[in-house]
Amino acid sequence: MKKRIVVTGVSGGLGGYIAGQALACGYEVLGLARKKPEKDLGFPVLLADIRDPEAVALAFGELRGTPLWGLVNAAGMASMNLLVTTPPAIMQDVISANLLGTMYCCAEASRLLIRGRGGRIINFSSIAVALSLAGESAYAASKAGVEALSRCTARELAPFGITVNCLAPGPIDTKILRGLTPEQIETVVQGQIIKRMATPQDVWNAAAWLLSEESSMITGETLHIGGL
């Protein structure tokens, strides 16, 4: 039987790529997206704004009674701005999308994974947390929360055979970089051990292992794509 996973943010570059690779590797994929994808992705997509806990609950309600193996929380947003010039509404949106949205999805998925007595959750942080990047205060704060969430839920879910880990990529050539200048991107790249931008395939390679049976002893960790 194919393992079923949920991938959020499939209308975006990275989420859509991860979902497509998972499908090609034999997983049964269900996507979550705020808006309908522009093209057929080859798997069903439920429309839900992850910032809305009721919408998330309804989406995961579609899965009740069916086995679930994994959740990949690839949805999120970024706002690159100094804290003193970031409008409160943007701060709230970033926290809601990145932290609260991840929490809502983890909570709903956990209920299903516990019933199956096993599974995988992968959340997304960012190198912005470890590097304490200027101009990314709200974004880094939201992602630091995701790392703490992952460590805590890893302890809560370990008795059920469920692992929870974070991937923290550096710059990837997706639309989330559109607010950065080439100089800003290069600054981040130079803060990594490997001095190049990551590709979506680099991220999938790590995600594929964390989704696998072979990663059963790895939990509560944040893996930096590019190294620190």
C-alpha beads as a LAMMPS data file, in Angstrom:
LAMMPS data file: protein, C-alpha beads

228 atoms
227 bonds

1 atom types
1 bond types

-500.0 500.0 xlo xhi
-500.0 500.0 ylo yhi
-500.0 500.0 zlo zhi

Masses

1 110.0

Atoms # bond

1 1 1 0.000 0.000 0.000
2 1 1 1.285 3.458 -0.879
3 1 1 2.083 5.763 2.009
4 1 1 -0.077 8.878 2.025
5 1 1 1.439 12.268 2.792
6 1 1 0.060 15.794 2.943
7 1 1 2.159 18.633 1.512
8 1 1 1.127 22.218 2.190
9 1 1 1.892 25.161 -0.058
10 1 1 1.749 23.137 -3.270
11 1 1 0.815 26.184 -5.356
12 1 1 4.255 27.608 -4.548
13 1 1 7.584 26.631 -6.056
14 1 1 9.134 24.551 -3.275
15 1 1 5.946 22.922 -2.002
16 1 1 4.880 21.986 -5.496
17 1 1 8.311 20.558 -6.271
18 1 1 8.408 18.450 -3.113
19 1 1 4.910 17.136 -3.741
20 1 1 5.786 16.248 -7.328
21 1 1 8.948 14.405 -6.296
22 1 1 7.080 12.536 -3.577
23 1 1 4.485 11.462 -6.126
24 1 1 7.222 10.261 -8.493
25 1 1 8.774 8.269 -5.642
26 1 1 5.565 6.351 -5.030
27 1 1 3.848 8.298 -2.279
28 1 1 0.153 9.034 -2.427
29 1 1 0.101 12.837 -2.218
30 1 1 -2.614 15.197 -1.070
31 1 1 -1.850 18.876 -1.488
32 1 1 -3.025 21.863 0.537
33 1 1 -3.024 25.303 -1.033
34 1 1 -4.616 28.678 -0.427
35 1 1 -5.492 29.075 -4.092
36 1 1 -6.102 26.673 -6.936
37 1 1 -2.870 25.706 -8.756
38 1 1 -2.576 27.076 -12.282
39 1 1 -2.115 23.594 -13.745
40 1 1 -2.957 19.999 -12.912
41 1 1 -0.323 18.714 -10.493
42 1 1 -1.232 15.046 -10.808
43 1 1 -2.652 14.739 -7.296
44 1 1 -5.722 16.128 -5.478
45 1 1 -5.420 19.569 -3.903
46 1 1 -7.640 20.820 -1.089
47 1 1 -8.069 24.577 -0.823
48 1 1 -7.381 25.902 2.674
49 1 1 -5.704 28.972 4.117
50 1 1 -3.427 27.534 6.785
51 1 1 -3.830 30.745 8.801
52 1 1 -7.450 29.716 9.408
53 1 1 -7.687 26.881 11.959
54 1 1 -11.241 26.001 10.926
55 1 1 -10.217 25.684 7.265
56 1 1 -7.282 23.467 8.256
57 1 1 -9.531 21.276 10.408
58 1 1 -11.986 20.869 7.528
59 1 1 -9.201 19.931 5.103
60 1 1 -7.737 17.274 7.385
61 1 1 -11.251 16.098 8.155
62 1 1 -11.327 14.796 4.585
63 1 1 -8.658 12.275 5.633
64 1 1 -10.389 10.796 8.652
65 1 1 -10.725 7.060 8.335
66 1 1 -7.767 6.755 5.958
67 1 1 -4.128 6.089 6.919
68 1 1 -1.662 8.989 6.935
69 1 1 2.111 8.589 6.956
70 1 1 3.478 12.104 6.741
71 1 1 3.074 15.863 6.672
72 1 1 5.407 18.316 4.941
73 1 1 4.701 21.901 5.980
74 1 1 6.109 23.787 2.995
75 1 1 3.611 26.682 3.057
76 1 1 4.759 30.042 4.370
77 1 1 5.524 33.648 3.562
78 1 1 8.361 36.108 3.946
79 1 1 8.573 39.843 4.416
80 1 1 12.041 41.320 4.207
81 1 1 12.067 44.573 6.123
82 1 1 13.598 46.207 9.157
83 1 1 11.515 45.693 12.269
84 1 1 10.909 49.422 12.764
85 1 1 9.497 49.754 9.243
86 1 1 7.415 46.559 9.216
87 1 1 3.681 47.308 9.562
88 1 1 1.973 45.391 12.387
89 1 1 -0.398 43.798 9.883
90 1 1 2.566 42.278 8.026
91 1 1 4.070 41.017 11.290
92 1 1 0.775 39.298 12.073
93 1 1 0.532 37.772 8.598
94 1 1 4.059 36.364 8.781
95 1 1 3.539 34.868 12.233
96 1 1 0.122 33.499 11.242
97 1 1 1.340 31.880 8.027
98 1 1 4.676 30.519 9.226
99 1 1 4.147 29.657 12.874
100 1 1 0.430 29.370 13.560
101 1 1 -0.277 27.739 10.210
102 1 1 2.400 25.138 10.892
103 1 1 0.979 24.569 14.376
104 1 1 -2.561 24.082 13.070
105 1 1 -1.430 21.585 10.434
106 1 1 0.790 19.697 12.890
107 1 1 -2.048 19.408 15.399
108 1 1 -4.527 18.075 12.849
109 1 1 -2.033 15.693 11.237
110 1 1 -0.856 14.428 14.626
111 1 1 -4.319 13.153 15.480
112 1 1 -4.307 11.035 12.334
113 1 1 -0.692 9.895 12.710
114 1 1 -1.253 8.806 16.314
115 1 1 -4.027 6.485 15.175
116 1 1 -1.599 4.865 12.758
117 1 1 1.102 4.557 15.436
118 1 1 3.833 6.012 13.266
119 1 1 4.756 8.614 10.714
120 1 1 6.784 11.677 9.836
121 1 1 6.351 15.435 10.144
122 1 1 8.713 17.823 8.365
123 1 1 8.503 21.526 9.137
124 1 1 10.394 24.353 7.471
125 1 1 12.651 26.819 9.220
126 1 1 15.287 29.008 7.580
127 1 1 18.952 29.888 7.751
128 1 1 17.696 33.369 8.735
129 1 1 17.232 32.061 12.289
130 1 1 20.794 30.850 12.810
131 1 1 22.382 33.826 11.044
132 1 1 20.157 36.409 12.812
133 1 1 19.821 38.259 9.543
134 1 1 19.138 41.992 9.692
135 1 1 15.942 42.930 7.886
136 1 1 14.284 39.579 8.576
137 1 1 13.181 40.028 12.184
138 1 1 9.545 38.987 11.772
139 1 1 10.397 36.142 9.415
140 1 1 13.236 34.803 11.565
141 1 1 11.120 35.081 14.715
142 1 1 8.334 33.049 13.102
143 1 1 10.775 30.372 11.938
144 1 1 12.496 30.222 15.340
145 1 1 9.057 29.431 16.712
146 1 1 8.744 26.596 14.195
147 1 1 12.032 25.121 15.409
148 1 1 10.846 25.230 19.035
149 1 1 7.492 23.759 18.024
150 1 1 9.264 20.904 16.261
151 1 1 11.455 20.066 19.253
152 1 1 8.499 20.052 21.645
153 1 1 6.177 18.030 19.436
154 1 1 8.992 15.568 18.743
155 1 1 8.948 14.709 22.447
156 1 1 5.164 14.560 22.553
157 1 1 4.849 12.263 19.548
158 1 1 7.876 9.980 20.050
159 1 1 5.877 7.403 22.081
160 1 1 3.705 6.873 18.999
161 1 1 6.600 6.276 16.604
162 1 1 6.225 9.695 14.977
163 1 1 9.252 11.847 14.214
164 1 1 9.251 15.635 13.836
165 1 1 12.119 17.481 12.192
166 1 1 12.912 20.814 10.562
167 1 1 14.624 21.641 7.309
168 1 1 16.334 25.036 7.278
169 1 1 17.458 25.904 3.756
170 1 1 19.510 28.864 2.714
171 1 1 18.503 30.801 -0.410
172 1 1 16.609 28.791 -3.035
173 1 1 15.641 30.173 -6.426
174 1 1 11.912 30.503 -5.746
175 1 1 9.567 33.475 -5.590
176 1 1 10.299 34.008 -1.879
177 1 1 13.630 35.601 -2.938
178 1 1 12.014 38.290 -5.064
179 1 1 12.197 40.793 -2.203
180 1 1 15.974 40.424 -1.861
181 1 1 18.748 42.108 -3.818
182 1 1 21.585 40.012 -5.314
183 1 1 23.876 41.508 -2.657
184 1 1 21.583 40.357 0.157
185 1 1 21.369 36.863 -1.303
186 1 1 25.152 36.673 -1.627
187 1 1 25.557 37.710 2.023
188 1 1 23.436 34.768 3.092
189 1 1 25.235 32.348 0.784
190 1 1 28.582 33.436 2.210
191 1 1 27.263 32.662 5.702
192 1 1 26.878 28.994 4.747
193 1 1 29.606 26.370 4.684
194 1 1 28.730 25.469 1.077
195 1 1 28.939 28.688 -0.903
196 1 1 26.116 28.267 -3.380
197 1 1 22.356 28.556 -3.515
198 1 1 20.410 25.389 -2.838
199 1 1 18.132 23.858 -5.434
200 1 1 14.673 22.407 -4.772
201 1 1 16.240 18.999 -5.476
202 1 1 18.731 19.552 -2.638
203 1 1 15.813 20.145 -0.297
204 1 1 13.877 17.154 -1.580
205 1 1 16.897 14.876 -1.087
206 1 1 16.846 15.719 2.631
207 1 1 13.065 15.572 2.886
208 1 1 12.964 12.175 1.165
209 1 1 15.254 10.699 3.811
210 1 1 13.344 12.261 6.696
211 1 1 10.105 10.822 5.284
212 1 1 11.577 7.339 5.001
213 1 1 11.460 4.417 7.397
214 1 1 15.255 4.648 7.685
215 1 1 15.101 7.966 9.576
216 1 1 13.172 6.516 12.522
217 1 1 15.854 7.481 15.075
218 1 1 16.119 11.117 13.949
219 1 1 13.719 13.531 15.612
220 1 1 13.640 17.019 17.092
221 1 1 16.446 18.114 14.774
222 1 1 16.940 21.113 12.474
223 1 1 18.937 20.233 9.363
224 1 1 20.567 23.193 7.657
225 1 1 20.740 22.776 3.887
226 1 1 24.118 24.290 3.015
227 1 1 25.639 23.896 6.464
228 1 1 26.523 26.338 9.231

Bonds

1 1 1 2
2 1 2 3
3 1 3 4
4 1 4 5
5 1 5 6
6 1 6 7
7 1 7 8
8 1 8 9
9 1 9 10
10 1 10 11
11 1 11 12
12 1 12 13
13 1 13 14
14 1 14 15
15 1 15 16
16 1 16 17
17 1 17 18
18 1 18 19
19 1 19 20
20 1 20 21
21 1 21 22
22 1 22 23
23 1 23 24
24 1 24 25
25 1 25 26
26 1 26 27
27 1 27 28
28 1 28 29
29 1 29 30
30 1 30 31
31 1 31 32
32 1 32 33
33 1 33 34
34 1 34 35
35 1 35 36
36 1 36 37
37 1 37 38
38 1 38 39
39 1 39 40
40 1 40 41
41 1 41 42
42 1 42 43
43 1 43 44
44 1 44 45
45 1 45 46
46 1 46 47
47 1 47 48
48 1 48 49
49 1 49 50
50 1 50 51
51 1 51 52
52 1 52 53
53 1 53 54
54 1 54 55
55 1 55 56
56 1 56 57
57 1 57 58
58 1 58 59
59 1 59 60
60 1 60 61
61 1 61 62
62 1 62 63
63 1 63 64
64 1 64 65
65 1 65 66
66 1 66 67
67 1 67 68
68 1 68 69
69 1 69 70
70 1 70 71
71 1 71 72
72 1 72 73
73 1 73 74
74 1 74 75
75 1 75 76
76 1 76 77
77 1 77 78
78 1 78 79
79 1 79 80
80 1 80 81
81 1 81 82
82 1 82 83
83 1 83 84
84 1 84 85
85 1 85 86
86 1 86 87
87 1 87 88
88 1 88 89
89 1 89 90
90 1 90 91
91 1 91 92
92 1 92 93
93 1 93 94
94 1 94 95
95 1 95 96
96 1 96 97
97 1 97 98
98 1 98 99
99 1 99 100
100 1 100 101
101 1 101 102
102 1 102 103
103 1 103 104
104 1 104 105
105 1 105 106
106 1 106 107
107 1 107 108
108 1 108 109
109 1 109 110
110 1 110 111
111 1 111 112
112 1 112 113
113 1 113 114
114 1 114 115
115 1 115 116
116 1 116 117
117 1 117 118
118 1 118 119
119 1 119 120
120 1 120 121
121 1 121 122
122 1 122 123
123 1 123 124
124 1 124 125
125 1 125 126
126 1 126 127
127 1 127 128
128 1 128 129
129 1 129 130
130 1 130 131
131 1 131 132
132 1 132 133
133 1 133 134
134 1 134 135
135 1 135 136
136 1 136 137
137 1 137 138
138 1 138 139
139 1 139 140
140 1 140 141
141 1 141 142
142 1 142 143
143 1 143 144
144 1 144 145
145 1 145 146
146 1 146 147
147 1 147 148
148 1 148 149
149 1 149 150
150 1 150 151
151 1 151 152
152 1 152 153
153 1 153 154
154 1 154 155
155 1 155 156
156 1 156 157
157 1 157 158
158 1 158 159
159 1 159 160
160 1 160 161
161 1 161 162
162 1 162 163
163 1 163 164
164 1 164 165
165 1 165 166
166 1 166 167
167 1 167 168
168 1 168 169
169 1 169 170
170 1 170 171
171 1 171 172
172 1 172 173
173 1 173 174
174 1 174 175
175 1 175 176
176 1 176 177
177 1 177 178
178 1 178 179
179 1 179 180
180 1 180 181
181 1 181 182
182 1 182 183
183 1 183 184
184 1 184 185
185 1 185 186
186 1 186 187
187 1 187 188
188 1 188 189
189 1 189 190
190 1 190 191
191 1 191 192
192 1 192 193
193 1 193 194
194 1 194 195
195 1 195 196
196 1 196 197
197 1 197 198
198 1 198 199
199 1 199 200
200 1 200 201
201 1 201 202
202 1 202 203
203 1 203 204
204 1 204 205
205 1 205 206
206 1 206 207
207 1 207 208
208 1 208 209
209 1 209 210
210 1 210 211
211 1 211 212
212 1 212 213
213 1 213 214
214 1 214 215
215 1 215 216
216 1 216 217
217 1 217 218
218 1 218 219
219 1 219 220
220 1 220 221
221 1 221 222
222 1 222 223
223 1 223 224
224 1 224 225
225 1 225 226
226 1 226 227
227 1 227 228
